[in-house]
Amino acid sequence: MPITGALSHIDISIGHPDRSIPFYDALFSALGYARWRGDLPDFIGANPVRAAWSLKLAGGARFGVEVRPARPEVRDIRYDRYRPGPHHIAFHAESAAKVDEVHARMVAAGAEVLDPPRDYSDTPSYAPGYYAAFFADPDGMKLEVVFEPLTNP
């Protein structure tokens, strides 16, 4: 399977590791990612300031996400998805039931739910069967978990 051009990893700046790392740990464990346990001081101890997760993909590739602290002078500024940069980040789910499961786990973790799971088939610009839930991370970044039935093989 060719992987040229596929995403390798993303790094997300976070305001406060003590609240963001548990949030992302709940999200990524619900999605089947494995937490990376490095030996760098920032990743270890009772209160790490960085964390990373990865997901093994078909063909042996991996996709990873790391969270790392923002500069102190901007760490309390809420993320604005209408400024330059990512509007939101969406993660695939293998089924609508998986979207529901991730939603339940995020609610249990105290996540801010922007839109609970629902079928967006009746919404312009969404494909038939598009089923998603939307959350905000502790800094306000919009995240989506989506099941999209394959309509074009």
Secondary structure, 3 states (H helix, E strand, C coil): CCCCCCCCEEEEEECCHHHHHHHHHHHHHHCCCEEECCCCHHHCCCCCCCEEEEEECHHHCEEEEEEEECCHHHCCCCCCCCCCCCCEEEEECCCHHHHHHHHHHHHHCCCEEEEEEEECCCCCCCCCCCEEEEEECCCCCEEEEEECCCCCC
